[in-house]
Amino acid sequence: MARPRLCGRNEVPRGSPASRSAKRHAGNPERHYNTARPLSINSALPGEDSTRRGWISRYAWGDDYHDVLRERLDALVESLRERFTGPFEARAYVDTGPVQERVLAKYAGLGWLGKNTLLLNQMLGSFFFLGVILTTLDLEPTLGADQLPPPDLCGSCRRCLDACPTQAFVEPYVMDARKCISYLTIELRGAIPEEFREPMGNHVFGCDICQDVCPWNRRAPIVTIPQFQPRVFPQPEENLASTSLPPQDESLYLPGLEWLLGLSEADFRELFRGSPVKRTKWRGLIRNACIALGNSRLRPGTAAHDRISDLLERLAALQDQVLAESARWALSRIQSARNGRDG
C-alpha cells in the first residue's frame, strides 16, 4: 500500500512528493464533540457538592470515538469503491496506527498546529476528531501546488501555556507529555508523582484546560449527536432502599467521586463498555478518584466525609500498592483538613 512519509512539524518540503501525499491522504475533522455543557474551567456546580465531583475530558463523555469514526471511515471507503471502479487499496486509521494525523491534516489545509500542540481550525477551534484513510487512489490534493497550509494564528497568545496546572509546556509548540494531566490520568500505570497530585485538581480522566482557554474554541460548533453526549447511569433500585440520600443519577459530566470510588471492577467493565474511559482501566480510575478526593477540600464532620473516609480506608488496606498509597494520600489530606478545623 502506498503510504505518505510521516514528517514532523515544518519538515515536509513544499512541493515534494511527501507534501503532495500528505495533502492527498490526510483525514478530515467531520466529527465534532463540543457539547453545550460548560467548559472545565467554568463547570463548578452550586453548593458544596461541586467539590466532590471529578472531571472527565469532554471527548470521553459518550461513546468511544475510535468506534464512531471508524464506522464512518469504513462507510467512506465503501463509497469510494462505488465511485472508482478500478482496483485500489485503502486503510482507515483512528489513532490506531503509526500515522501523524495532525501533521497530515495541516498539509491538507485543515488548520495549523497551535502552541498547545493541537490542530486548530479558524472556524472549528480544536474540538474535533481526525480520521485518516491511506489509499493508492490518485486523488486531487486539497491545496493547489501554489497554496500554503493555513498560517499560524496563535500570535502572541499564551493562554494555553500559562493555564496548564502542571506546566507541561516546555515552550510554545513543545509539550513534555510526562507532565500532561491526560497522560498522568490515562496512560500512566503506576503512582501519580507527588508533585503533580495537587495540580491535577479534580481531573479523573484526561484534561481540557489548554483547549478550554483557547480563544479559537469560543466559536466551536455545538454538536447534538447522541454518541458524544454524556452517558447517564440511573441509580440502581436496590441502592434506593439502602441509603437515606436523595435519588440521583450519575453522569460522565462531573461524575461523583464517591460513586467512582465505590465501583467494583465488574461495575467498571459494565458501565464503561464502549467508552474511551476504559483505557485507563479500573485501577487507574480508582487511583485518579483518590487523588481528586484528596484535592476536594471535603468538609469534616459531615456524613459525606465519613462515608468517603470509610471507602478510602478500605482501599488503603489493599495489597495493590498504587491504590493503597493513593488512598492513604487522600486520607492524609482530608484528615489534615479535619485537624486544621479542630485546631
Secondary structure by P-SEA (a helix, b strand, c coil): ccccccccccccccccaaaaaaaaccccccccccccccccccccccccccccccccccccccccaaaaaaaaaaaaaaaaaaaccccbbbbbbccccccaaaaaaaaacccccccccbbbbccccccbbbbbbbcccccccccccccccccccccccccccccccccccccccccccccccccccccccccccccccccccccccccccccccccccccccccccccccbbbbcccaaaaaaccccbbbbccccccaaaaaaccaaaaaaaacccccccccaaaaaaaaaaaaaacccccccaaaaaaaaaaaaaaacccaaaaaaaaaaaaaaaaaaaaaac
